[in-house]
Amino acid sequence: MTDNLSMEGSNHYETLKIKANASQTEIKQAYRRLAKMFHPDSNQETANHEKIIKINAAYEVLSDMQSRQKYDEQIRNTTQTSTIYRQERTAATQKQYKAKKQSGKFADEKIEEWLRLVYQPVNRLLCGILNSLEQQIEELAADPFDDELIDNFQQYLDQCRDDFKQAQSIFRSLPNPPSLARAAAHLYYSLSQVGDGLEELGYFPLNYDDRYLHTGQEMFRIATRLHCEAQDSVG
């Protein structure tokens, strides 16, 4: 005896074109009407072997009260399961949407935090270091062997070292968001060039060798270019 729901999405009541609360008489009448319509011996024009099979299967289940009760219970369970599945699927979709929205909001907050706590103060310190060298070199060029000018240049380098260490500390204080990896990389390499440049410049007051000034200036130029690329990456 067939008691499964149709794989095509219709149940036995729909197959016989009757309501779920149809009487046994109505079931029998519907079966006879459809069987006559689709049976080849009674109507060649509407004959349909597959429909006859489905009609017979439906009547076989619904004509017997015990099998019909079992089938009705199966329909209720299937309907409940389908409803629960739809509810769970809807809840899961809403949860995914909220999680995605929250994730995007979290990412935006991390970007804003990094820009405010890392990029902006490091950018300010770098600008102060990089933009002041040329003036210091010009002042020193008046007389590279003048003790007062050398002392001023040494004080300038000491201040730059302090600012550089502060910038390094700030840069390491917070990991950069993935979307700002390019900007962070340029900032890192700019800081590296500044550190090397300050080391080269620091040798000049010790031996008055112009090569250290030229090398330091070149490293600052590279640092400036990298700093500009970092600014462009941030937009």
BALOBA-1460 file (C-alpha; in Angstrom, 3 decimals):
// residues 235
<rec num="1" residu="m" x="0.000" y="0.000" z="0.000"/>
<rec num="2" residu="t" x="1.355" y="3.402" z="-0.924"/>
<rec num="3" residu="d" x="1.238" y="5.981" z="1.909"/>
<rec num="4" residu="n" x="4.045" y="8.362" z="1.068"/>
<rec num="5" residu="l" x="3.552" y="11.964" z="0.011"/>
<rec num="6" residu="s" x="3.952" y="12.607" z="-3.697"/>
<rec num="7" residu="m" x="7.494" y="13.432" z="-4.761"/>
<rec num="8" residu="e" x="6.066" y="16.017" z="-7.139"/>
<rec num="9" residu="g" x="4.842" y="18.168" z="-4.284"/>
<rec num="10" residu="s" x="1.096" y="17.247" z="-4.501"/>
<rec num="11" residu="n" x="-0.646" y="14.934" z="-2.015"/>
<rec num="12" residu="h" x="-3.346" y="12.340" z="-2.549"/>
<rec num="13" residu="y" x="-6.143" y="14.808" z="-1.846"/>
<rec num="14" residu="e" x="-4.832" y="17.123" z="-4.533"/>
<rec num="15" residu="t" x="-4.471" y="14.193" z="-6.911"/>
<rec num="16" residu="l" x="-8.170" y="13.370" z="-6.488"/>
<rec num="17" residu="k" x="-9.048" y="17.086" z="-6.503"/>
<rec num="18" residu="i" x="-10.883" y="16.944" z="-3.174"/>
<rec num="19" residu="k" x="-10.582" y="18.686" z="0.175"/>
<rec num="20" residu="a" x="-8.699" y="17.147" z="3.079"/>
<rec num="21" residu="n" x="-11.968" y="16.771" z="5.026"/>
<rec num="22" residu="a" x="-13.806" y="15.030" z="2.179"/>
<rec num="23" residu="s" x="-16.132" y="12.164" z="3.122"/>
<rec num="24" residu="q" x="-15.508" y="8.616" z="2.014"/>
<rec num="25" residu="t" x="-18.375" y="8.991" z="-0.458"/>
<rec num="26" residu="e" x="-16.780" y="12.097" z="-1.969"/>
<rec num="27" residu="i" x="-13.481" y="10.260" z="-2.233"/>
<rec num="28" residu="k" x="-15.088" y="7.395" z="-4.102"/>
<rec num="29" residu="q" x="-16.977" y="9.726" z="-6.430"/>
<rec num="30" residu="a" x="-13.859" y="11.701" z="-7.222"/>
<rec num="31" residu="y" x="-11.898" y="8.554" z="-7.907"/>
<rec num="32" residu="r" x="-14.504" y="7.164" z="-10.287"/>
<rec num="33" residu="r" x="-14.797" y="10.453" z="-12.147"/>
<rec num="34" residu="l" x="-11.040" y="10.800" z="-12.668"/>
<rec num="35" residu="a" x="-10.487" y="7.151" z="-13.435"/>
<rec num="36" residu="k" x="-13.122" y="7.357" z="-16.138"/>
<rec num="37" residu="m" x="-11.616" y="10.580" z="-17.506"/>
<rec num="38" residu="f" x="-8.081" y="9.224" z="-17.902"/>
<rec num="39" residu="h" x="-8.701" y="5.529" z="-18.571"/>
<rec num="40" residu="p" x="-7.986" y="4.583" z="-22.213"/>
<rec num="41" residu="d" x="-10.999" y="2.269" z="-22.425"/>
<rec num="42" residu="s" x="-13.418" y="5.099" z="-21.666"/>
<rec num="43" residu="n" x="-11.765" y="8.139" z="-23.208"/>
<rec num="44" residu="q" x="-8.978" y="7.933" z="-25.753"/>
<rec num="45" residu="e" x="-8.524" y="11.709" z="-25.967"/>
<rec num="46" residu="t" x="-7.737" y="12.236" z="-22.274"/>
<rec num="47" residu="a" x="-6.120" y="8.873" z="-21.568"/>
<rec num="48" residu="n" x="-3.068" y="9.197" z="-19.337"/>
<rec num="49" residu="h" x="-1.361" y="6.129" z="-17.882"/>
<rec num="50" residu="e" x="0.766" y="8.032" z="-15.348"/>
<rec num="51" residu="k" x="-2.254" y="9.874" z="-13.966"/>
<rec num="52" residu="i" x="-4.168" y="6.617" z="-13.654"/>
<rec num="53" residu="i" x="-1.303" y="5.225" z="-11.556"/>
<rec num="54" residu="k" x="-1.377" y="8.288" z="-9.271"/>
<rec num="55" residu="i" x="-5.174" y="8.230" z="-8.982"/>
<rec num="56" residu="n" x="-5.160" y="4.533" z="-8.040"/>
<rec num="57" residu="a" x="-2.416" y="5.106" z="-5.468"/>
<rec num="58" residu="a" x="-4.333" y="8.007" z="-3.928"/>
<rec num="59" residu="y" x="-7.585" y="6.088" z="-3.761"/>
<rec num="60" residu="e" x="-5.863" y="3.036" z="-2.304"/>
<rec num="61" residu="v" x="-4.692" y="5.133" z="0.652"/>
<rec num="62" residu="l" x="-7.719" y="7.373" z="1.177"/>
<rec num="63" residu="s" x="-10.409" y="4.725" z="0.737"/>
<rec num="64" residu="d" x="-9.188" y="2.879" z="3.830"/>
<rec num="65" residu="m" x="-9.838" y="4.750" z="7.091"/>
<rec num="66" residu="q" x="-6.796" y="3.361" z="8.897"/>
<rec num="67" residu="s" x="-4.371" y="4.135" z="6.070"/>
<rec num="68" residu="r" x="-6.011" y="7.542" z="5.591"/>
<rec num="69" residu="q" x="-5.507" y="8.458" z="9.272"/>
<rec num="70" residu="k" x="-1.883" y="7.431" z="9.018"/>
<rec num="71" residu="y" x="-1.495" y="9.456" z="5.841"/>
<rec num="72" residu="d" x="-3.153" y="12.534" z="7.394"/>
<rec num="73" residu="e" x="-0.717" y="12.318" z="10.307"/>
<rec num="74" residu="q" x="2.163" y="12.146" z="7.835"/>
<rec num="75" residu="i" x="0.868" y="15.273" z="6.080"/>
<rec num="76" residu="r" x="0.639" y="17.157" z="9.373"/>
<rec num="77" residu="n" x="4.169" y="16.127" z="10.343"/>
<rec num="78" residu="t" x="5.499" y="17.097" z="6.924"/>
<rec num="79" residu="t" x="3.746" y="20.450" z="7.096"/>
<rec num="80" residu="q" x="5.086" y="21.123" z="10.575"/>
<rec num="81" residu="t" x="8.588" y="20.100" z="9.527"/>
<rec num="82" residu="s" x="8.390" y="22.333" z="6.468"/>
<rec num="83" residu="t" x="7.188" y="25.253" z="8.600"/>
<rec num="84" residu="i" x="9.952" y="24.725" z="11.140"/>
<rec num="85" residu="y" x="12.505" y="24.458" z="8.339"/>
<rec num="86" residu="r" x="11.312" y="27.721" z="6.795"/>
<rec num="87" residu="q" x="11.392" y="29.429" z="10.177"/>
<rec num="88" residu="e" x="14.880" y="28.128" z="10.901"/>
<rec num="89" residu="r" x="16.072" y="29.136" z="7.452"/>
<rec num="90" residu="t" x="14.607" y="32.617" z="7.890"/>
<rec num="91" residu="a" x="16.199" y="32.930" z="11.325"/>
<rec num="92" residu="a" x="19.550" y="31.742" z="9.958"/>
<rec num="93" residu="t" x="19.362" y="34.236" z="7.089"/>
<rec num="94" residu="q" x="18.549" y="37.070" z="9.486"/>
<rec num="95" residu="k" x="21.379" y="35.984" z="11.778"/>
<rec num="96" residu="q" x="23.829" y="35.929" z="8.862"/>
<rec num="97" residu="y" x="22.661" y="39.368" z="7.760"/>
<rec num="98" residu="k" x="23.059" y="40.785" z="11.275"/>
<rec num="99" residu="a" x="26.466" y="39.132" z="11.628"/>
<rec num="100" residu="k" x="27.573" y="40.534" z="8.279"/>
<rec num="101" residu="k" x="26.279" y="43.962" z="9.172"/>
<rec num="102" residu="q" x="27.927" y="43.781" z="12.586"/>
<rec num="103" residu="s" x="31.159" y="42.563" z="11.010"/>
<rec num="104" residu="g" x="31.160" y="45.493" z="8.600"/>
<rec num="105" residu="k" x="30.446" y="47.895" z="11.441"/>
<rec num="106" residu="f" x="33.231" y="46.329" z="13.503"/>
<rec num="107" residu="a" x="35.658" y="46.639" z="10.585"/>
<rec num="108" residu="d" x="34.749" y="50.301" z="10.114"/>
<rec num="109" residu="e" x="35.310" y="50.937" z="13.818"/>
<rec num="110" residu="k" x="38.735" y="49.266" z="13.671"/>
<rec num="111" residu="i" x="39.715" y="51.383" z="10.676"/>
<rec num="112" residu="e" x="38.609" y="54.573" z="12.409"/>
<rec num="113" residu="e" x="40.451" y="53.542" z="15.580"/>
<rec num="114" residu="w" x="43.715" y="52.802" z="13.750"/>
<rec num="115" residu="l" x="43.571" y="56.059" z="11.808"/>
<rec num="116" residu="r" x="42.931" y="58.050" z="14.953"/>
<rec num="117" residu="l" x="45.329" y="56.319" z="17.338"/>
<rec num="118" residu="v" x="48.141" y="55.289" z="14.988"/>
<rec num="119" residu="y" x="48.141" y="56.882" z="11.562"/>
<rec num="120" residu="q" x="47.356" y="60.466" z="12.524"/>
<rec num="121" residu="p" x="49.932" y="60.847" z="15.351"/>
<rec num="122" residu="v" x="52.629" y="58.975" z="13.384"/>
<rec num="123" residu="n" x="51.857" y="61.085" z="10.335"/>
<rec num="124" residu="r" x="52.221" y="64.260" z="12.383"/>
<rec num="125" residu="l" x="55.556" y="63.166" z="13.871"/>
<rec num="126" residu="l" x="56.909" y="62.108" z="10.485"/>
<rec num="127" residu="c" x="55.926" y="65.403" z="8.919"/>
<rec num="128" residu="g" x="57.739" y="67.259" z="11.664"/>
<rec num="129" residu="i" x="60.933" y="65.260" z="11.138"/>
<rec num="130" residu="l" x="60.963" y="65.143" z="7.344"/>
<rec num="131" residu="n" x="59.970" y="68.755" z="6.697"/>
<rec num="132" residu="s" x="62.566" y="70.294" z="8.991"/>
<rec num="133" residu="l" x="65.813" y="68.785" z="7.670"/>
<rec num="134" residu="e" x="66.392" y="71.127" z="4.739"/>
<rec num="135" residu="q" x="66.234" y="74.215" z="6.934"/>
<rec num="136" residu="q" x="68.675" y="72.641" z="9.396"/>
<rec num="137" residu="i" x="71.086" y="71.788" z="6.593"/>
<rec num="138" residu="e" x="70.890" y="75.357" z="5.266"/>
<rec num="139" residu="e" x="71.604" y="76.837" z="8.686"/>
<rec num="140" residu="l" x="74.521" y="74.446" z="9.176"/>
<rec num="141" residu="a" x="75.931" y="75.272" z="5.736"/>
<rec num="142" residu="a" x="76.714" y="78.825" z="6.887"/>
<rec num="143" residu="d" x="79.681" y="77.377" z="8.789"/>
<rec num="144" residu="p" x="79.753" y="73.607" z="9.322"/>
<rec num="145" residu="f" x="82.589" y="74.006" z="11.838"/>
<rec num="146" residu="d" x="80.878" y="76.599" z="14.014"/>
<rec num="147" residu="d" x="80.383" y="75.127" z="17.488"/>
<rec num="148" residu="e" x="77.052" y="76.851" z="18.066"/>
<rec num="149" residu="l" x="75.639" y="75.669" z="14.737"/>
<rec num="150" residu="i" x="76.888" y="72.148" z="15.429"/>
<rec num="151" residu="d" x="75.252" y="72.221" z="18.863"/>
<rec num="152" residu="n" x="71.989" y="73.397" z="17.326"/>
<rec num="153" residu="f" x="72.165" y="70.633" z="14.735"/>
<rec num="154" residu="q" x="72.875" y="68.091" z="17.475"/>
<rec num="155" residu="q" x="69.865" y="69.308" z="19.443"/>
<rec num="156" residu="y" x="67.771" y="69.028" z="16.299"/>
<rec num="157" residu="l" x="68.896" y="65.405" z="15.824"/>
<rec num="158" residu="d" x="68.155" y="64.596" z="19.478"/>
<rec num="159" residu="q" x="64.618" y="65.966" z="19.092"/>
<rec num="160" residu="c" x="64.145" y="63.991" z="15.882"/>
<rec num="161" residu="r" x="65.299" y="60.797" z="17.616"/>
<rec num="162" residu="d" x="62.789" y="61.356" z="20.408"/>
<rec num="163" residu="d" x="59.988" y="61.960" z="17.903"/>
<rec num="164" residu="f" x="61.122" y="58.937" z="15.889"/>
<rec num="165" residu="k" x="61.044" y="56.630" z="18.943"/>
<rec num="166" residu="q" x="57.598" y="57.935" z="19.834"/>
<rec num="167" residu="a" x="56.367" y="57.328" z="16.274"/>
<rec num="168" residu="q" x="57.755" y="53.777" z="16.354"/>
<rec num="169" residu="s" x="56.070" y="53.071" z="19.676"/>
<rec num="170" residu="i" x="52.723" y="54.376" z="18.436"/>
<rec num="171" residu="f" x="52.992" y="52.432" z="15.197"/>
<rec num="172" residu="r" x="53.536" y="49.174" z="17.108"/>
<rec num="173" residu="s" x="50.760" y="49.861" z="19.615"/>
<rec num="174" residu="l" x="47.917" y="48.641" z="17.421"/>
<rec num="175" residu="p" x="47.725" y="46.195" z="14.502"/>
<rec num="176" residu="n" x="46.555" y="47.736" z="11.266"/>
<rec num="177" residu="p" x="43.234" y="46.679" z="9.679"/>
<rec num="178" residu="p" x="43.668" y="44.473" z="6.562"/>
<rec num="179" residu="s" x="42.167" y="47.148" z="4.327"/>
<rec num="180" residu="l" x="44.927" y="49.567" z="5.363"/>
<rec num="181" residu="a" x="47.813" y="47.106" z="4.995"/>
<rec num="182" residu="r" x="49.296" y="49.060" z="2.075"/>
<rec num="183" residu="a" x="49.280" y="52.340" z="3.988"/>
<rec num="184" residu="a" x="50.768" y="50.644" z="7.054"/>
<rec num="185" residu="a" x="53.535" y="49.082" z="4.973"/>
<rec num="186" residu="h" x="54.520" y="52.437" z="3.451"/>
<rec num="187" residu="l" x="54.446" y="54.015" z="6.898"/>
<rec num="188" residu="y" x="56.669" y="51.250" z="8.275"/>
<rec num="189" residu="y" x="59.271" y="51.609" z="5.518"/>
<rec num="190" residu="s" x="59.190" y="55.383" z="5.816"/>
<rec num="191" residu="l" x="59.968" y="55.098" z="9.524"/>
<rec num="192" residu="s" x="62.762" y="52.664" z="8.734"/>
<rec num="193" residu="q" x="64.352" y="55.122" z="6.313"/>
<rec num="194" residu="v" x="64.047" y="57.919" z="8.852"/>
<rec num="195" residu="g" x="65.808" y="55.812" z="11.464"/>
<rec num="196" residu="d" x="68.667" y="55.013" z="9.096"/>
<rec num="197" residu="g" x="68.837" y="58.633" z="7.963"/>
<rec num="198" residu="l" x="69.107" y="59.942" z="11.521"/>
<rec num="199" residu="e" x="71.898" y="57.473" z="12.179"/>
<rec num="200" residu="e" x="73.832" y="58.760" z="9.163"/>
<rec num="201" residu="l" x="73.241" y="62.410" z="10.050"/>
<rec num="202" residu="g" x="74.451" y="61.731" z="13.588"/>
<rec num="203" residu="y" x="77.929" y="60.920" z="12.337"/>
<rec num="204" residu="f" x="78.498" y="64.402" z="10.895"/>
<rec num="205" residu="p" x="79.041" y="66.250" z="14.215"/>
<rec num="206" residu="l" x="81.651" y="63.605" z="15.041"/>
<rec num="207" residu="n" x="83.872" y="63.937" z="11.967"/>
<rec num="208" residu="y" x="82.447" y="66.786" z="9.798"/>
<rec num="209" residu="d" x="82.254" y="64.454" z="6.776"/>
<rec num="210" residu="d" x="79.733" y="65.828" z="4.230"/>
<rec num="211" residu="r" x="79.043" y="62.331" z="2.923"/>
<rec num="212" residu="y" x="76.979" y="61.593" z="6.036"/>
<rec num="213" residu="l" x="74.859" y="64.670" z="5.395"/>
<rec num="214" residu="h" x="74.268" y="63.686" z="1.764"/>
<rec num="215" residu="t" x="73.441" y="60.078" z="2.653"/>
<rec num="216" residu="g" x="71.077" y="61.206" z="5.406"/>
<rec num="217" residu="q" x="69.351" y="63.625" z="3.059"/>
<rec num="218" residu="e" x="68.880" y="60.911" z="0.452"/>
<rec num="219" residu="m" x="67.342" y="58.582" z="3.031"/>
<rec num="220" residu="f" x="64.986" y="61.344" z="4.124"/>
<rec num="221" residu="r" x="63.950" y="61.865" z="0.490"/>
<rec num="222" residu="i" x="63.118" y="58.163" z="0.213"/>
<rec num="223" residu="a" x="61.252" y="58.352" z="3.521"/>
<rec num="224" residu="t" x="59.290" y="61.348" z="2.239"/>
<rec num="225" residu="r" x="58.256" y="59.487" z="-0.917"/>
<rec num="226" residu="l" x="57.121" y="56.476" z="1.111"/>
<rec num="227" residu="h" x="55.280" y="58.768" z="3.491"/>
<rec num="228" residu="c" x="53.430" y="60.363" z="0.589"/>
<rec num="229" residu="e" x="52.479" y="56.909" z="-0.718"/>
<rec num="230" residu="a" x="51.109" y="56.053" z="2.720"/>
<rec num="231" residu="q" x="49.013" y="59.224" z="2.658"/>
<rec num="232" residu="d" x="47.746" y="58.388" z="-0.843"/>
<rec num="233" residu="s" x="46.801" y="54.840" z="0.288"/>
<rec num="234" residu="v" x="44.742" y="56.233" z="3.130"/>
<rec num="235" residu="g" x="43.093" y="58.684" z="0.747"/>
